[in-house]
Amino acid sequence: MDADFHRGDSAYDRYYGDPTVTPNPNLLPLSGALYAVKVVLSDLDACGGLLADGDARVLRPDGSAIEGLYAIGNSAANAFGDSYPGAGATIGQGLVFGVIAARR
């Protein structure tokens, strides 16, 4: 069980867990390569952003990639172009391109 943070102690916690994971449906051992990203609160004030390729690399006006510079989420031009359909619309692609950038 989770002696430090008590995840999985309540029926509410276990409801959202995976019942096939024992002894705690809310915790699974980590394995493989792990990556971290600093997440901070901010205002949403960008839409469009930097042009990036399919590997999340920021592109120069001539189309060449800037080595070591990546853009994801609202910092990058996204599938919606210069429009923003609603709250959370870029979260999925931000997560996907975050993983892609981390693996480079």
ZAMARGU-4260 file (C-alpha; in steps of 0.2 Angstrom, whole numbers, plus 5000, padded with zeros to 4 digits):
<rodrens>
0) 5000/5000/5000 | 5005/5018/4999 | 5011/5023/5017 | 5017/5040/5011 | 5002/5047/5002
5) 4988/5034/5006 | 4983/5032/4988 | 4971/5018/4986 | 4966/5018/5004 | 4948/5024/5001
10) 4934/5016/4990 | 4934/5032/4980 | 4952/5030/4976 | 4950/5012/4971 | 4936/5016/4960
15) 4947/5026/4948 | 4961/5013/4949 | 4965/4997/4939 | 4958/4982/4949 | 4970/4971/4940
20) 4984/4979/4949 | 4988/4972/4966 | 4990/4975/4980 | 4986/4993/4976 | 4975/4997/4961
25) 4982/5015/4961 | 5000/5011/4960 | 5011/5002/4948 | 5030/4999/4948 | 5039/5011/4936
30) 5051/5003/4924 | 5061/5009/4908 | 5067/5026/4904 | 5059/5040/4914 | 5057/5058/4909
35) 5052/5074/4918 | 5046/5090/4913 | 5043/5106/4923 | 5025/5112/4923 | 5020/5129/4929
40) 5004/5139/4929 | 5002/5153/4917 | 4989/5162/4907 | 4984/5156/4890 | 4989/5170/4878
45) 4996/5161/4863 | 4988/5153/4848 | 4998/5149/4833 | 5015/5149/4840 | 5031/5143/4832
50) 5031/5132/4817 | 5037/5115/4821 | 5039/5099/4811 | 5032/5081/4815 | 5046/5079/4828
55) 5042/5094/4837 | 5058/5103/4831 | 5056/5122/4829 | 5058/5127/4810 | 5067/5142/4803
60) 5058/5152/4789 | 5068/5142/4777 | 5061/5126/4784 | 5077/5120/4792 | 5076/5113/4810
65) 5084/5123/4824 | 5095/5110/4833 | 5089/5107/4851 | 5074/5118/4850 | 5057/5110/4852
70) 5039/5118/4854 | 5023/5109/4860 | 5006/5114/4865 | 5001/5132/4864 | 5019/5137/4861
75) 5019/5129/4844 | 5008/5130/4829 | 4995/5116/4831 | 4982/5106/4822 | 4970/5121/4824
80) 4981/5133/4815 | 4979/5151/4822 | 4962/5147/4830 | 4958/5139/4847 | 4942/5129/4848
85) 4941/5128/4867 | 4949/5124/4884 | 4961/5109/4883 | 4960/5108/4864 | 4979/5107/4863
90) 4983/5096/4878 | 4983/5080/4869 | 4995/5085/4855 | 5006/5094/4868 | 5008/5078/4877
95) 5011/5068/4861 | 5024/5080/4855 | 5032/5082/4872 | 5035/5063/4872 | 5042/5064/4854
100) 5054/5079/4859 | 5060/5070/4875 | 5064/5054/4865 | 5075/5064/4853
</rodrens>
